[in-house]
Amino acid sequence: MKEKGVLLFIAVLAILSSCSSDDSSDVQVVPPRPLAEVEAENDADIIEYLKTHYYNYEEFENPVADFNYKIVLDTITSLTGDKIPLIDQVSTMTIPVSSETFNLDEDVTVDHTLYYLAAREGIGESPTVGDSTFVAYEGQLLSGDVFDSNITYTWQYLPFFLRGYAAGVSKFNVGGEVTSNLDGTIDINGSGIGLMFLPSGLAYYNNPPLGSGILNYDILVFQVNTGLFIESTDYDNDGIPSIMEDLNNNGNLSDDNTDESTELTSGFGLFPNHLDRDDDQDGTPTRDEIIIDNEGNITFPDSDGDGTPDYIDADS
């Protein structure tokens, strides 16, 4: 009986091992789709949506006293055929996206179109993609399913957010006077109300947050209420406004890292210039290698005359 039990145990182990091996062989890792292919598909889907949907523009044009200034999207039907479709009201901007952004094997840069609409022009100025902005927002899919929402104003340092989102917010003006309410909330007079449509290449592409309800290559739609912003935000307090640390002027502050090679050997992490107080890792803080006059104007000395300012020149 004991010998039979041992043999049975061995047989069971063999079966389990076989099943485990078969299961693992059935698991297939799906490689990311080509960037250009996804961009074309996303753009076609956005255009189709814009042609067949409208927003409550008439309420914005003639707001009643208690209008909440919320953008409401709806489908154009035979009963609403006289409505102006979104495609005739949106503006666009083109943003080049490198495959390197998503660690794709291909080596391409593909132009992506961001569609945006200002339902109400703010009375103030507009932020840059490098500014901290006081925003209320709601994010949804083309299906209308909401995946994120914050109806009260919150500060957002735009370089920490999706590239398309930051670019969209920078297209809207902010408001003016701030009013405090008895319930602890605030209102901002004349804030901007906007809508934007992000192809996945300007959003999460094939790596959406777990549990968010967003799938690979999903198009995202954001409604934003832009209240205030900090002009010339200097997030790392190195004396240089963050937007001026976008050295390649592509609107993506996270791919500008002057001392990346040195940081790679240090083992302390990589910090793009807008998050780095010593942009050339020479031991001298950036603030001590620039000159700021009483009016806030910045001069960038080049002590060795090699064409590279001291603050990003480790040899100076």
C-alpha positions as CSV (number, residue, x, y, z in Angstrom):
1,M,0.0,0.0,0.0
2,K,2.8,2.4,0.9
3,E,4.6,1.7,-2.5
4,K,1.4,2.2,-4.4
5,G,0.8,5.5,-2.5
6,V,4.3,6.7,-3.5
7,L,3.7,5.8,-7.1
8,L,0.3,7.6,-7.1
9,F,2.0,10.7,-5.6
10,I,4.6,10.7,-8.4
11,A,2.0,10.3,-11.0
12,V,0.0,13.2,-9.7
13,L,3.1,15.4,-9.7
14,A,3.8,14.4,-13.3
15,I,0.3,15.4,-14.3
16,L,0.5,18.7,-12.4
17,S,3.9,19.5,-14.0
18,S,2.5,18.7,-17.4
19,C,-0.5,21.0,-16.9
20,S,1.8,23.7,-15.6
21,S,4.0,23.4,-18.6
22,D,1.1,23.4,-21.1
23,D,-0.4,26.5,-19.4
24,S,2.8,28.5,-19.6
25,S,3.2,27.5,-23.3
26,D,-0.3,28.9,-24.0
27,V,0.5,32.3,-22.6
28,Q,1.4,34.7,-25.4
29,V,2.8,38.1,-24.9
30,V,1.2,40.4,-27.5
31,P,3.7,43.0,-28.7
32,P,2.6,46.7,-28.9
33,R,0.9,47.7,-32.1
34,P,2.8,50.1,-34.5
35,L,2.5,53.7,-33.5
36,A,1.4,54.9,-37.0
37,E,-1.3,52.2,-37.3
38,V,-2.8,53.1,-33.9
39,E,-2.6,56.9,-34.7
40,A,-4.5,56.5,-37.9
41,E,-7.2,54.3,-36.3
42,N,-7.6,56.7,-33.3
43,D,-7.8,59.7,-35.6
44,A,-10.5,58.1,-37.8
45,D,-12.5,57.2,-34.7
46,I,-12.2,60.7,-33.2
47,I,-13.3,62.3,-36.5
48,E,-16.3,60.0,-36.8
49,Y,-17.3,60.9,-33.2
50,L,-16.9,64.7,-34.0
51,K,-19.1,64.4,-37.1
52,T,-21.9,62.6,-35.2
53,H,-22.0,64.5,-31.9
54,Y,-22.6,68.0,-30.7
55,Y,-22.4,69.8,-27.3
56,N,-24.8,72.1,-25.6
57,Y,-23.3,75.2,-27.2
58,E,-26.7,77.0,-27.2
59,E,-26.7,77.0,-23.4
60,F,-23.3,78.5,-23.4
61,E,-24.3,81.2,-25.9
62,N,-27.4,82.1,-23.8
63,P,-26.8,80.9,-20.3
64,V,-29.6,81.0,-17.8
65,A,-29.0,82.3,-14.2
66,D,-28.4,78.8,-12.7
67,F,-26.5,77.3,-15.7
68,N,-23.7,75.1,-14.4
69,Y,-21.4,75.6,-17.4
70,K,-21.0,71.8,-17.9
71,I,-20.3,70.5,-21.4
72,V,-22.9,67.9,-22.3
73,L,-22.2,65.7,-25.3
74,D,-25.0,64.0,-27.3
75,T,-25.5,62.2,-30.6
76,I,-26.9,63.9,-33.6
77,T,-30.1,62.2,-34.7
78,S,-33.0,62.9,-37.1
79,L,-34.6,64.9,-34.3
80,T,-31.4,67.0,-33.7
81,G,-30.1,67.1,-37.2
82,D,-29.9,70.9,-37.2
83,K,-27.3,70.9,-34.4
84,I,-23.8,72.0,-35.3
85,P,-21.5,68.9,-35.1
86,L,-18.3,69.1,-33.1
87,I,-16.2,68.7,-36.2
88,D,-17.2,72.2,-37.3
89,Q,-16.3,73.7,-33.9
90,V,-13.1,72.2,-32.7
91,S,-9.5,73.4,-33.3
92,T,-6.5,71.2,-33.7
93,M,-2.8,71.1,-33.0
94,T,-0.2,68.6,-34.2
95,I,2.1,67.0,-31.8
96,P,5.0,64.7,-33.0
97,V,5.3,61.6,-30.8
98,S,8.4,59.4,-30.8
99,S,8.1,55.6,-30.5
100,E,10.7,55.9,-27.8
101,T,8.1,57.5,-25.6
102,F,6.4,54.1,-25.2
103,N,9.6,52.0,-25.5
104,L,8.6,50.6,-28.8
105,D,11.0,48.5,-30.9
106,E,10.4,50.7,-34.0
107,D,12.2,53.9,-34.5
108,V,9.7,56.4,-35.8
109,T,8.1,59.7,-35.0
110,V,4.4,60.1,-35.8
111,D,2.4,63.3,-35.9
112,H,-0.7,63.1,-33.7
113,T,-3.7,65.5,-33.8
114,L,-5.1,66.9,-30.6
115,Y,-8.7,68.2,-31.0
116,Y,-9.9,70.8,-28.6
117,L,-12.7,73.2,-28.1
118,A,-13.2,76.3,-25.9
119,A,-16.8,76.3,-24.8
120,R,-16.2,79.5,-22.8
121,E,-13.2,81.7,-23.2
122,G,-11.5,82.5,-19.9
123,I,-10.9,86.2,-19.1
124,G,-7.3,85.6,-18.1
125,E,-4.1,84.4,-19.8
126,S,-3.4,80.8,-20.7
127,P,-0.8,78.6,-19.0
128,T,2.1,76.9,-20.7
129,V,2.7,73.1,-20.6
130,G,5.3,73.9,-17.9
131,D,3.0,75.7,-15.4
132,S,1.1,74.7,-12.3
133,T,-2.6,75.2,-13.1
134,F,-5.7,75.3,-10.8
135,V,-8.1,73.0,-12.7
136,A,-11.4,71.1,-12.3
137,Y,-11.8,68.2,-14.7
138,E,-13.6,65.1,-15.9
139,G,-12.2,62.3,-18.0
140,Q,-14.2,59.9,-20.0
141,L,-14.0,57.4,-22.9
142,L,-15.7,57.9,-26.3
143,S,-18.4,55.6,-24.9
144,G,-19.2,58.3,-22.3
145,D,-17.9,56.1,-19.4
146,V,-16.2,58.4,-16.8
147,F,-12.9,57.1,-15.6
148,D,-11.8,60.1,-13.5
149,S,-13.4,63.2,-12.1
150,N,-12.5,66.1,-9.8
151,I,-15.3,68.7,-9.8
152,T,-13.4,71.0,-7.4
153,Y,-10.3,72.9,-8.4
154,T,-7.0,71.2,-7.7
155,W,-3.4,72.3,-8.5
156,Q,-1.8,70.3,-11.3
157,Y,1.8,70.7,-12.4
158,L,1.2,70.0,-16.0
159,P,4.5,68.2,-16.9
160,F,3.3,65.4,-14.4
161,F,0.2,64.7,-16.5
162,L,-0.5,63.2,-19.9
163,R,1.2,65.0,-22.7
164,G,-2.0,65.6,-24.6
165,Y,-3.8,66.8,-21.5
166,A,-1.1,69.3,-20.7
167,A,-1.1,70.6,-24.3
168,G,-4.9,70.9,-24.2
169,V,-5.0,72.8,-21.0
170,S,-2.4,75.2,-22.3
171,K,-4.9,76.2,-25.1
172,F,-7.5,77.5,-22.6
173,N,-7.5,80.8,-20.7
174,V,-8.0,80.9,-17.0
175,G,-10.3,83.1,-14.9
176,G,-10.0,86.1,-12.7
177,E,-11.4,87.0,-9.3
178,V,-11.8,84.1,-6.7
179,T,-14.9,83.9,-4.6
180,S,-15.2,81.8,-1.5
181,N,-18.5,80.0,-0.8
182,L,-20.1,79.2,2.6
183,D,-19.7,75.4,1.9
184,G,-15.9,75.8,1.6
185,T,-15.8,75.7,-2.1
186,I,-14.7,78.5,-4.4
187,D,-15.8,80.0,-7.6
188,I,-13.5,81.7,-10.1
189,N,-15.0,84.4,-12.2
190,G,-14.7,84.0,-15.9
191,S,-12.8,80.7,-15.8
192,G,-12.2,78.8,-19.1
193,I,-14.3,75.8,-20.0
194,G,-12.8,73.5,-22.5
195,L,-13.0,70.0,-24.1
196,M,-10.2,67.9,-25.6
197,F,-9.9,64.6,-27.5
198,L,-6.7,62.7,-27.0
199,P,-5.5,59.9,-29.3
200,S,-3.9,57.2,-27.3
201,G,-0.4,58.3,-28.4
202,L,-1.0,61.5,-26.4
203,A,-2.4,59.5,-23.5
204,Y,-1.6,56.0,-22.2
205,Y,-1.1,54.1,-25.5
206,N,-0.7,50.4,-24.4
207,N,0.0,51.0,-20.7
208,P,-3.2,52.4,-19.0
209,P,-3.4,52.5,-15.2
210,L,-4.6,49.2,-13.7
211,G,-8.3,49.3,-12.6
212,S,-8.9,52.6,-14.4
213,G,-11.3,51.2,-16.9
214,I,-9.1,52.5,-19.7
215,L,-8.0,49.8,-22.2
216,N,-5.0,49.7,-24.5
217,Y,-5.1,52.3,-27.2
218,D,-8.2,54.0,-25.8
219,I,-9.0,57.6,-26.9
220,L,-9.6,59.9,-23.9
221,V,-11.9,62.9,-23.7
222,F,-11.4,65.5,-21.0
223,Q,-13.6,68.4,-20.0
224,V,-11.7,71.0,-18.0
225,N,-12.4,74.2,-16.1
226,T,-9.2,76.3,-16.0
227,G,-9.3,78.6,-13.0
228,L,-5.8,80.0,-12.3
229,F,-2.2,79.3,-13.0
230,I,1.3,80.2,-11.6
231,E,3.0,82.2,-14.3
232,S,6.5,81.0,-15.1
233,T,6.3,78.1,-12.7
234,D,9.8,77.1,-11.5
235,Y,9.0,73.7,-10.0
236,D,12.5,72.8,-8.9
237,N,13.3,76.3,-7.7
238,D,16.6,76.5,-9.7
239,G,15.9,80.0,-11.0
240,I,14.8,78.9,-14.4
241,P,11.0,78.6,-15.2
242,S,10.1,75.1,-16.1
243,I,9.0,76.0,-19.6
244,M,12.4,77.4,-20.4
245,E,13.9,73.9,-19.5
246,D,12.2,72.4,-22.5
247,L,15.4,72.7,-24.4
248,N,14.2,71.0,-27.6
249,N,10.9,73.0,-27.6
250,N,8.7,69.9,-28.2
251,G,6.3,70.5,-25.3
252,N,7.6,67.5,-23.4
253,L,9.7,68.6,-20.5
254,S,10.5,65.1,-19.4
255,D,12.8,64.3,-22.3
256,D,15.3,67.2,-21.6
257,N,18.0,65.8,-19.2
258,T,21.4,67.5,-19.7
259,D,23.2,65.3,-17.2
260,E,21.5,62.0,-18.0
261,S,24.8,60.1,-18.6
262,T,26.2,61.2,-15.3
263,E,22.9,60.3,-13.5
264,L,22.9,56.9,-15.0
265,T,26.2,56.1,-13.3
266,S,25.3,57.7,-10.0
267,G,22.5,55.2,-9.3
268,F,20.2,57.9,-7.7
269,G,17.7,58.1,-10.6
270,L,17.1,60.2,-13.6
271,F,15.9,63.8,-13.2
272,P,14.9,65.9,-16.2
273,N,16.1,69.5,-16.0
274,H,12.7,70.8,-14.8
275,L,13.1,68.6,-11.7
276,D,16.9,69.1,-11.2
277,R,18.5,71.9,-9.3
278,D,22.0,71.0,-10.7
279,D,21.3,70.6,-14.4
280,D,24.9,69.6,-15.4
281,Q,25.7,67.6,-12.2
282,D,28.9,69.6,-11.6
283,G,28.3,70.2,-8.0
284,T,27.3,73.9,-8.5
285,P,23.6,74.5,-8.3
286,T,22.0,75.8,-11.5
287,R,20.8,79.0,-9.6
288,D,24.5,79.9,-9.0
289,E,25.4,79.5,-12.6
290,I,22.8,82.0,-14.0
291,I,22.2,85.7,-13.4
292,I,18.8,87.0,-12.5
293,D,18.3,90.8,-12.5
294,N,15.9,92.8,-10.3
295,E,13.2,92.5,-13.0
296,G,13.5,88.7,-13.2
297,N,15.3,88.6,-16.5
298,I,17.7,85.7,-16.8
299,T,21.2,85.7,-18.3
300,F,23.1,82.5,-19.0
301,P,26.8,83.0,-18.7
302,D,29.2,80.9,-20.9
303,S,32.5,81.3,-19.1
304,D,34.5,79.1,-21.4
305,G,33.0,80.4,-24.6
306,D,32.1,77.0,-26.1
307,G,28.5,77.9,-26.9
308,T,27.0,75.9,-24.0
309,P,25.8,77.9,-21.0
310,D,27.6,77.2,-17.7
311,Y,24.5,75.8,-16.1
312,I,24.3,72.8,-18.5
313,D,28.1,72.6,-19.1
314,A,29.9,70.4,-16.6
315,D,33.3,71.5,-18.0
316,S,32.7,75.2,-17.4
